[in-house]
Amino acid sequence: MADTGNIFYEQVAHLAYPHFLVLLWLTHAEDRNAAYNITNCFDDLKYHNVTRTKQNAVTIVETLKALRFVDEQNHGNRKNLYITSHGAKALEYLVHNSSFSPRKSLFLERT
């Protein structure tokens, strides 16, 4: 049987800068009790010139969901995003072991 701890760190090591940003922004949103959804995610990624299409933002979120780092819940006509405990652990690892630099969420700066 594979060592699941090593698999986790291998998965996290393959995350890209946009994944890091989404995990970071979700953490900040939860700290502020703000609802953060795919549209907010796309707007923030576009603002920072990380992506130009909503399809790329959806792909980034879907990857994080498949890894169980992000959860999605329906709230009315919106699907809000939430970081999971695994996502928080992944973010912690990335903060300490990567060269990614944080950027502010334009959406969260307005709330």
MARKOLRO-554752 format. One record per atom (N, C-alpha, C): residue in one letter; x negated, y negated, z negated. Coordinates in steps of 0.1 Angstrom, whole numbers, plus 5000, padded with zeros to 4 digits. Each point is the difference from the previous one (the first is absolute). Example, Ala and Ser with C-alpha at 12.3 -4.5 7.8 and 13.67 -1.06 7.14 Angstrom:
A486850574922A500949885000A499149885000S500449895007S499149895000S500849894992
***
This chain:
M499250125000M500849885000M499149885000A500449895008A499249885001A500149924987D498949934998D500049914988D500849875004T501149994993T500949895004T499449864996G499249994990G499349884996G499249955012N499250095006N499249965011N500849965012I501150075002I500949965012I500549864998F500449974988F500549864997F499049905004Y498850024995Y498949905002Y499649995015E500150115006E499750015015E501149925007Q501250024997Q501149925006Q499849854998V499849974987V499849864997V498849935007A499050085002A498849955007A500349975015H501050065005H500349985014H501149895002L500449944989L501049895002L499349885006A500749925008A499449885006A500549884993Y499449895004Y500349874993Y501549974999P500850025011P501449974998P500750084989H499650134999H500550084989H499749944986F498849964999F499649934987F500949884998L500149915010L500849884998L501550034996V500650105006V501450034997V500050054985L499150094996L500050054987L499849884990L499149915003L499849894992L501249914998W500749975012W501149915000W501250074992L500150135002L501150074992L499849994985T498850014996T499649994986T500449864995H499649895008H500349874996H501549975000A500750065009A501549985001A500650074987E499650114997E500650074988E499749924987D498749945000D499749924988D500949884999R500549955011R500949885000R501550045001N500350134999N501350045002N500749965013A499249995010A500549955013A500250135009A501149995008A500350105010A499149985012Y499250105004Y499149995011Y500450115010N500249965013N500550105010N499150005012I500450085010I499250015012I499949875007T501049925000T499949875007T499049914993N500049994987N499049924993N498650055003C499950145000C498750065003C499549965014F500950005010F499649965013F499649865001D500849914994D499849865000D498649974994D499750074988D498749974994D498850055009L500250125005L498950065009L499849915012K501149955006K499949925012K499449864996Y500349954989Y499449874995Y498550014999H499550114995H498650024998H499350065013N500750015011N499550055013N499550144999V500750084992V499750144999V500850085010T501249955004T500850075010T500849895007R500550045012R500949915007R501350065002T500250134997T501350065002T500550064988K501450004999K500650074988K499850155001Q499950055011Q499750155002Q498850044992N498949925001N498850034993N500249994985A500849904995A500249994986A500850124995V501050055008V500850124997V499050124999T499150015009T499150115000T499150004988I499649894996I499149984988I500850054988V501349954998V500850044989V500450155001E500350055012E500350155001E498850084996T498849965003T498850074996T499950014984L500249884994L500050004986L501150084993K501250005007K501150084995K499650155001A499450045011A499750145002A499050054990L499149914996L499050034989L500649994986R501249964999R500749984987R499549894992F499449905007F499449884994F501149894999V501050015008V501149905001V501350075000D501049954993D501350055001D500949895005E501150055007E501049915006E501350024994Q500749904996Q501450014995Q500949905006N501250055003N501049925006N500749914990H500049875003H500749904991H500849915010G501350045000G500949925010G499550045014N499849895008N499650025013N498550005002R499250004989R498650005001R499450134994K498850035005K499350124995K498849944993N500049994987N498949944992N498950104998L498849954999L498850094999L499549994985Y499550114995Y499550004987Y498750095000I499049964992I498850084999I500350114990T499450125003T500250114991T498850014990S500050094991S498850014991S498850055008H500250085010H498950045009H499549885008G500949925004G499649885008G499249904991A500449994987A499349924991A498650054998K499950134999K498650064998K499249985012A500650015012A499349985012A499549855001L500849914997L499749865000L498849974990E500150064988E498949994990E498750045006Y500050125007Y498850055006Y499549915010L500949955009L499649915011L499449874994V500649954990V499549874994V498550024995H499750124994H498750024994H499050065010N500550065011N499150085009N500049965015S500649885003S500049965014S499649865001S499849965012S499649865003S501249915004F501250054998F501249935004F500149884991S500449895006S500249884993S501549974999P500549964988P501449974999P500449885007R501350005005R500649885006R501349984993K500449884999K501349974994K501250035010S501150044994S501250035007S500749865002L500249965012L500749885003L501550014994F500650115001F501350024995F500049984985L499150064993L499949994985L499649864995E499349935008E499649864997E501249915000R501050035008R501249925001R501150034989T499850124994T501050044990T499649964986
***
